[in-house]
Amino acid sequence: MENTSYLIQSSSITIISATFILVISQILNNFVFAALKEFQIIKGKISYNLVYTSNLYGLVDGNSKKKDLIKTVNDGAIELRKIACQLIEIHQTIPFKNIFIFLNIIPSAQIVKTASGNLIGLSNLLFDADPWESKNEKYIEIKNLLNIL
């Protein structure tokens, strides 16, 4: 009888412990790790957009008459602005942000703001007639700030 009581108590503790571990792991996975993964995805999108829009600089200026080319450049500028906003948005949703910043897993809010500002600056430079020096500075700074290829 005593042995049966011990087995039931031991089994109950094991089931409660396993349930607790499952709940904690689901919370971490759904709230913490999902946000970190989304931040890595946005960094990939930024890298993609930097390469994708790099051939659009200097093609048109504010006085250009080529409608289809203006639309293409404008679409690139809009995409850079969207990704700049998404970078800040996703960074704001990461829980325990200060711990991850301290561990150098994610950049600080100031670095994210600077990178976002540079992305918006790049979108503005798409319609500049001679954007090369400013474009290269912003491009390199974004890559260095966010540690992307």
C-alpha positions in Angstrom: 0.0 0.0 0.0 2.8 2.4 0.9 4.6 1.6 -2.4 1.4 2.4 -4.4 1.1 5.7 -2.7 4.7 6.5 -3.4 4.2 5.6 -7.1 1.1 7.8 -7.4 2.8 10.7 -5.7 5.9 10.3 -7.9 3.8 10.1 -11.0 1.8 13.2 -10.1 5.0 15.2 -9.5 6.4 14.0 -12.8 3.2 15.0 -14.7 3.0 18.4 -13.0 6.7 19.1 -13.7 6.4 18.0 -17.4 3.3 20.2 -17.8 5.1 23.2 -16.2 8.1 22.7 -18.5 5.8 22.5 -21.5 4.0 25.7 -20.6 7.2 27.6 -20.0 8.8 26.3 -23.2 5.6 27.4 -25.2 5.7 30.8 -23.6 9.4 31.2 -24.5 8.9 29.9 -28.0 5.8 32.0 -28.8 6.8 35.2 -27.3 10.6 35.4 -27.1 12.1 33.2 -29.7 9.4 34.1 -32.3 10.2 37.8 -31.9 13.9 37.2 -32.2 13.3 35.1 -35.3 11.2 37.9 -36.8 14.0 40.3 -36.1 16.4 38.1 -38.0 13.9 37.9 -40.9 13.6 41.7 -41.1 17.4 41.9 -41.2 17.3 39.5 -44.2 14.7 41.6 -45.9 16.8 44.7 -45.3 19.8 43.0 -46.9 17.6 42.0 -49.9 16.3 45.5 -50.3 19.7 47.1 -50.2 20.9 44.9 -53.0 17.5 45.1 -54.9 17.4 48.9 -54.9 21.2 49.4 -55.5 20.8 49.7 -59.3 18.0 52.3 -59.1 20.2 55.2 -57.8 20.8 58.0 -60.3 18.4 56.6 -62.9 15.8 59.4 -62.5 15.6 62.7 -60.8 12.6 64.9 -59.9 12.3 66.2 -63.5 12.4 62.8 -65.3 9.7 62.1 -67.9 10.0 58.3 -68.0 6.9 57.2 -66.2 7.6 53.5 -66.0 11.1 54.2 -64.6 9.8 56.7 -62.1 7.3 54.1 -60.9 10.0 51.5 -60.5 12.2 53.9 -58.5 9.2 55.0 -56.5 8.3 51.4 -55.6 11.9 50.9 -54.4 11.7 54.0 -52.3 8.4 52.9 -50.8 9.8 49.5 -50.0 12.9 51.0 -48.2 10.6 53.2 -46.1 8.3 50.2 -45.2 11.3 48.1 -44.2 12.6 51.0 -42.1 9.3 51.2 -40.2 9.1 47.4 -39.8 12.6 47.3 -38.3 11.5 49.7 -35.5 8.2 48.0 -35.1 9.7 44.5 -34.7 12.5 45.8 -32.4 9.8 47.3 -30.1 8.0 44.0 -29.8 10.9 41.9 -28.5 10.4 41.0 -24.8 13.3 41.2 -22.4 15.0 43.5 -24.9 17.6 44.8 -22.4 18.9 41.4 -21.7 19.3 40.6 -25.4 21.0 44.0 -26.0 23.4 43.3 -23.1 24.2 39.9 -24.6 24.7 41.5 -28.1 21.9 39.3 -29.6 20.1 42.4 -30.9 21.2 46.0 -31.4 20.2 48.8 -29.1 17.2 51.1 -29.8 19.6 53.9 -30.8 21.3 51.6 -33.4 18.0 50.5 -34.8 16.8 54.2 -35.0 20.0 55.1 -36.8 19.7 52.2 -39.3 16.1 53.0 -39.9 16.9 56.6 -40.5 19.6 55.6 -43.0 17.1 53.4 -44.8 14.7 56.3 -45.1 17.7 58.4 -46.3 18.5 55.9 -48.9 14.9 56.0 -50.1 15.2 59.8 -50.4 18.4 59.4 -52.4 16.8 57.3 -55.1 15.5 60.5 -56.7 18.8 62.3 -56.3 20.8 63.0 -59.5 24.2 62.3 -57.9 23.6 60.1 -54.8 26.7 58.0 -54.9 28.8 59.3 -52.0 25.9 59.6 -49.6 24.4 56.3 -50.7 27.6 54.4 -50.1 28.0 55.9 -46.6 24.4 55.1 -45.6 24.6 51.6 -47.2 27.8 50.7 -45.3 26.6 52.2 -42.0 23.4 50.1 -42.2 25.3 46.9 -42.9 27.7 47.6 -40.0 25.0 48.7 -37.5 22.8 45.6 -38.2 25.7 43.2 -38.8 24.3 42.0 -42.1 26.2 40.9 -45.2 
